[in-house]
């Protein structure tokens, strides 16, 4: 059994054993509280450049299968677990997580008091961290950690986005089409739209508005993704152009933050973020609560209970997190009260997580289908 | 936050809550836990709470938990009286198990709810029916969107045996038999062929109140899951917990080893179950509250079958509450009165709302506890019919740790993995493991030791390979421990993280346990204590609900106030159950009032004591010396420690007392040395002799010859038992040398002094008296004096008793009080003392004295309105009885030996689980009462007079005495004289009497004409006449009076009486097995016929008596 070290920026060190790939990894230490779905989580591009601490102790129990990846690779820089499975068990399993991590180059550490790490991050806020299973001593590792770039100010879209355009065809009758700007898109988003008869054109993060227009789509999805929305000025500029053209627009997570910035709101970094599958989000209009999947370290600073006039229409907060009041959804309406664009900080595509918010795709699909009908000639 | 202020429903001012009655198999103290939470929550909301529950040993029936507490039978008739008197606005029936739901349905069916305008809240009638009626439920599942993939098992509803046989021909064997509307799977089972089917379905048809059973395609061997779901009136739904059964489908979930959260599902499959669960609770229409939904998942293709749902809180919801920190019953009560989940605070974090799904950063394992040793002959195979009597839960940071902690929490040596015992060959062990049984995981471990691989284990048991691999990993650690050159810190840490106890390590290294502990402590390998916080540390927790683990960081907070650690009573078992938990909870309450920080240690998830709300701190830990010492160590580090209370948790905590003292821990109250004086027969005999207190003649024998000689000296009948006994285990009354030899053959196999038997003169025809008292070193407070209705010889836990004593005079009471005082002084009691006396021929014999909380403390407290355990806890910590009288915790004057006039009469009746157990050939086990305790619970009947109180106790225990009809009488010769008057009285009351020939002759000579009915053994000589057994089974008899003829031989009852009694059990008609019971029954029947029975709350009784 090879030993490994987890060192946090502020000097706290946890010993453990090597797991997955061996070597050294540095990133922002964050904790995720989901009890299922490590395969979806590890393949979620939003975890780029992060050292992911799993609060659920047993990780790897169901192995890795062919169906549950949210992208083509694993993204976290490092993975911290307590009790990795020795042997996976699931009728869908095609191999162990340990082997997959090694293959994907994700440096892991096991046997760590993950609850202690989590409490530390909760009390002091997320911070940079490093894992070493390559024999580095604490001081060397800490020096590397402290010289790593911080998450605040990081623009990471270019590192995770698709470089080529591709189309996810509608399932059944094609009712409309949308562009999905890939800031770190999870595969479930186009899949859920496709199931609703929406053809999805997945486009790189740097795609221009004319290129979108040329594809003749009926709406735009701004995807989730890693990084600081405050550093995403190109994306914000793109969304402003989309709003100017009055294309129906859905922003998810990072896409929602970019939408918010395009509408003139600021974003800020949360002390330890929301990463889990159990978060109550309330729809302020209906009072209904959805249990939702979250993965965000930044949030929108927008006034709750008061609409704001913008160049594109009236913007208002539609959803809040009941745990801490963080803004979780916004909508942009025209003078008639019709929704032009909306964004949610959480993940209606779930994967991993509960399906309570899937209806948001119904809502967006009906918006784009309506737009397609109005635009019938195109 | 969100929406307007939405307070609770303003149209509700009072709510009737129905409890679950006596503890039975399948319905235990989890409903006291949920009912207590609900009553508290409702009262906090300013509602008037009216409660009906016949079980006096519950916290929920403490008078301060409701505005009106009716300890009355839970039948539609009695509850209607309560409704007519109290006129509640609403009825909450989802917290009292199946008993409460069935009663609510009966009240609805009889039009009572409509008549009095009582609204059923929580679940409405349609939802209860849809959840409980299996066919209706299947329709609900079929109505869900197809792409959710929710299937049902193919099935047919049958109303008769021929219908069952036809249906099975279509479905194919094996088939599952499930009766509708029964508790804990009563009458259900897996039929492998037509003969099985006749036996199981026959019983099921009889057990089902609707006379229906369901035959179903077998899904045995599939993976089994449960989700606990909560919904509010705004249609917010959350899943509180997922539970995975280690034992796959085919074993009742109550009998399965289960784990939370689910361990072997991907998110995709888990979310599928969640979607279905949400769909089901909505489609069934559970408006508000909790429900439990059970799933089977095919291990090779993932097909999902929705097995069943309970539209109420359950044993699983109690487990889920303890496993997550999300108090399901409390929240269910709040949503029932109109709150939405987002309006209710999560009181663990204090900041976030209850509208969320708990996430766990630990693993919880539940293991059932069985009591087959109490029911010789019972089939021990585990099926869909629940047989366990209790359970333990353990929390660890991984499965292995949680499992091993749970196994040692059972307090059964054979439950813990043990590498010292040799194992049989692999094939034999795999074969044995393939049949579900108590301790199956131990068998699986033995198979691993014999070389079985994971694939072979899964093939034999259908237990998921992941779990099997976890056991293989434990075996590897064990081998590492054996082969290591020394106990290094790394090795200890590895073993500890896999949950190995010091005792297990000692076994592996062939060292004494304390040496292992010493090494471990010297090397600084100690557990830390983590917190159950609902949120995996995402938010700070304000409730100190801890569990141990071998990790880096501890979360025990420092404190200023002195702490008292209270050791609980562990898993429910026969002889030690809710009654002890009751005393522990009371001690915690009263010591908190006295300014102490109370610290509870227990491992039973069903109980009130393990509610994180009850004590200042809760440690959910096994009650072994090692685990308790670590808690003591952690609490000593946290602040001053006043001591440890061991008197209240029964044998579990008492058994630790001496060793705790040896380890330098302060045990408060009666010292372990004093406890030992009372338990050691020799020392106790000398104490009695020197105090001049008479005791039955007795002797100790370690050989058969010696035993026969002792018996000859003291004279038959004698009571024999192993020298160290719990709850009457292995105790028997024998009348002659032959029976004695048979007994010794069974119990004296090892012949060592440690396995000696005690031989006591059995006092025939004595009245047994039980006394519960508190002694502070100078003064005695008698809590209550109970007179047993059955004669001495029936275990006090199974015997009905009455308080105040109905036949004892002033002088008797004075003698009993004096003897109790002498005993308390001489033993050195500080706190509670229970003494059993036998009164015969004007001599009061001391049978035994127990310087601890007894099973009867809650009954006495409830009957007299004096909180004995609360007072006793304060005495243990140094307060005086005089102080407590001044403070009002005890009455200013008088005590249980001098009850004021107007005191009601309370009768405690035991509830026995005979219906639950079948022998291998499908018969019920014998119901005759004896010195072995076999009851699972108790009820109380309370009224102004004995007859009415007794009649109520019978109604509450099993449905009640008949007021007319046919009585069958067959008594032993020694009982013939004493049965004449009561039977004559029954005849005068218009009962039709039938009897066996001998009994009929005696009756005829005394002017009672009885129809002679042949016994089973006379069937051939009197061909053509229906035997008594046939008549009972045909429903032609309403009451059976049958006292055992002579002694049992070698534990086997005489055939005739056995057949009669088991027939009575099958028909569920009262069967009286003692003449004293008969006399009481006649008084009860007279009271029933005189003017019916009324209801009165404890609060009314107490204001009447002026206490």
HADDOCK unambig.tbl for C-alpha pairs under 7 A between the chains (distance, minus, plus):
assign (segid A and resid 33 and name CA) (segid B and resid 359 and name CA) 6.68 0.50 0.50
assign (segid A and resid 33 and name CA) (segid B and resid 536 and name CA) 6.35 0.50 0.50
assign (segid A and resid 34 and name CA) (segid B and resid 359 and name CA) 6.90 0.50 0.50
assign (segid A and resid 35 and name CA) (segid B and resid 359 and name CA) 6.67 0.50 0.50
assign (segid A and resid 36 and name CA) (segid B and resid 266 and name CA) 6.08 0.50 0.50
assign (segid A and resid 36 and name CA) (segid B and resid 267 and name CA) 4.89 0.50 0.50
assign (segid A and resid 37 and name CA) (segid B and resid 266 and name CA) 6.06 0.50 0.50
assign (segid A and resid 37 and name CA) (segid B and resid 267 and name CA) 4.57 0.50 0.50
assign (segid A and resid 55 and name CA) (segid B and resid 361 and name CA) 5.34 0.50 0.50
assign (segid A and resid 55 and name CA) (segid B and resid 536 and name CA) 6.27 0.50 0.50
assign (segid A and resid 56 and name CA) (segid B and resid 360 and name CA) 6.48 0.50 0.50
assign (segid A and resid 56 and name CA) (segid B and resid 361 and name CA) 4.61 0.50 0.50
assign (segid A and resid 56 and name CA) (segid B and resid 362 and name CA) 6.89 0.50 0.50
assign (segid A and resid 57 and name CA) (segid B and resid 361 and name CA) 5.83 0.50 0.50
assign (segid A and resid 57 and name CA) (segid B and resid 362 and name CA) 6.26 0.50 0.50
assign (segid A and resid 57 and name CA) (segid B and resid 397 and name CA) 6.55 0.50 0.50
assign (segid A and resid 57 and name CA) (segid B and resid 398 and name CA) 6.40 0.50 0.50
assign (segid A and resid 58 and name CA) (segid B and resid 398 and name CA) 6.87 0.50 0.50
assign (segid A and resid 61 and name CA) (segid B and resid 263 and name CA) 6.90 0.50 0.50
assign (segid A and resid 61 and name CA) (segid B and resid 264 and name CA) 6.00 0.50 0.50
assign (segid A and resid 62 and name CA) (segid B and resid 264 and name CA) 5.88 0.50 0.50
assign (segid A and resid 62 and name CA) (segid B and resid 265 and name CA) 6.55 0.50 0.50
assign (segid A and resid 62 and name CA) (segid B and resid 266 and name CA) 6.11 0.50 0.50
assign (segid A and resid 83 and name CA) (segid B and resid 398 and name CA) 6.97 0.50 0.50
assign (segid A and resid 87 and name CA) (segid B and resid 466 and name CA) 6.60 0.50 0.50
assign (segid A and resid 88 and name CA) (segid B and resid 466 and name CA) 6.59 0.50 0.50
assign (segid A and resid 89 and name CA) (segid B and resid 264 and name CA) 6.55 0.50 0.50
assign (segid A and resid 89 and name CA) (segid B and resid 465 and name CA) 6.22 0.50 0.50
assign (segid A and resid 89 and name CA) (segid B and resid 466 and name CA) 5.56 0.50 0.50
assign (segid A and resid 90 and name CA) (segid B and resid 264 and name CA) 6.85 0.50 0.50
assign (segid A and resid 91 and name CA) (segid B and resid 299 and name CA) 6.73 0.50 0.50
assign (segid A and resid 91 and name CA) (segid B and resid 300 and name CA) 5.35 0.50 0.50
assign (segid A and resid 91 and name CA) (segid B and resid 301 and name CA) 6.58 0.50 0.50
assign (segid A and resid 113 and name CA) (segid B and resid 551 and name CA) 5.68 0.50 0.50
assign (segid A and resid 113 and name CA) (segid B and resid 552 and name CA) 5.95 0.50 0.50
assign (segid A and resid 115 and name CA) (segid B and resid 537 and name CA) 6.78 0.50 0.50
assign (segid A and resid 116 and name CA) (segid B and resid 553 and name CA) 5.92 0.50 0.50
assign (segid A and resid 118 and name CA) (segid B and resid 537 and name CA) 6.47 0.50 0.50
assign (segid A and resid 119 and name CA) (segid B and resid 537 and name CA) 5.87 0.50 0.50
assign (segid A and resid 122 and name CA) (segid B and resid 538 and name CA) 6.48 0.50 0.50
assign (segid A and resid 278 and name CA) (segid B and resid 356 and name CA) 5.85 0.50 0.50
assign (segid A and resid 278 and name CA) (segid B and resid 357 and name CA) 5.02 0.50 0.50
assign (segid A and resid 279 and name CA) (segid B and resid 356 and name CA) 6.03 0.50 0.50
assign (segid A and resid 280 and name CA) (segid B and resid 355 and name CA) 6.25 0.50 0.50
assign (segid A and resid 280 and name CA) (segid B and resid 356 and name CA) 5.34 0.50 0.50
assign (segid A and resid 282 and name CA) (segid B and resid 2 and name CA) 6.91 0.50 0.50
assign (segid A and resid 284 and name CA) (segid B and resid 2 and name CA) 5.47 0.50 0.50
assign (segid A and resid 284 and name CA) (segid B and resid 3 and name CA) 6.61 0.50 0.50
assign (segid A and resid 287 and name CA) (segid B and resid 2 and name CA) 5.81 0.50 0.50
assign (segid A and resid 287 and name CA) (segid B and resid 3 and name CA) 5.52 0.50 0.50
assign (segid A and resid 288 and name CA) (segid B and resid 236 and name CA) 6.57 0.50 0.50
assign (segid A and resid 289 and name CA) (segid B and resid 236 and name CA) 6.00 0.50 0.50
assign (segid A and resid 291 and name CA) (segid B and resid 356 and name CA) 6.33 0.50 0.50
assign (segid A and resid 322 and name CA) (segid B and resid 352 and name CA) 6.84 0.50 0.50
assign (segid A and resid 322 and name CA) (segid B and resid 353 and name CA) 6.72 0.50 0.50
assign (segid A and resid 323 and name CA) (segid B and resid 352 and name CA) 4.67 0.50 0.50
assign (segid A and resid 323 and name CA) (segid B and resid 353 and name CA) 6.59 0.50 0.50
assign (segid A and resid 352 and name CA) (segid B and resid 267 and name CA) 5.93 0.50 0.50
assign (segid A and resid 353 and name CA) (segid B and resid 267 and name CA) 6.96 0.50 0.50
assign (segid A and resid 354 and name CA) (segid B and resid 271 and name CA) 6.01 0.50 0.50
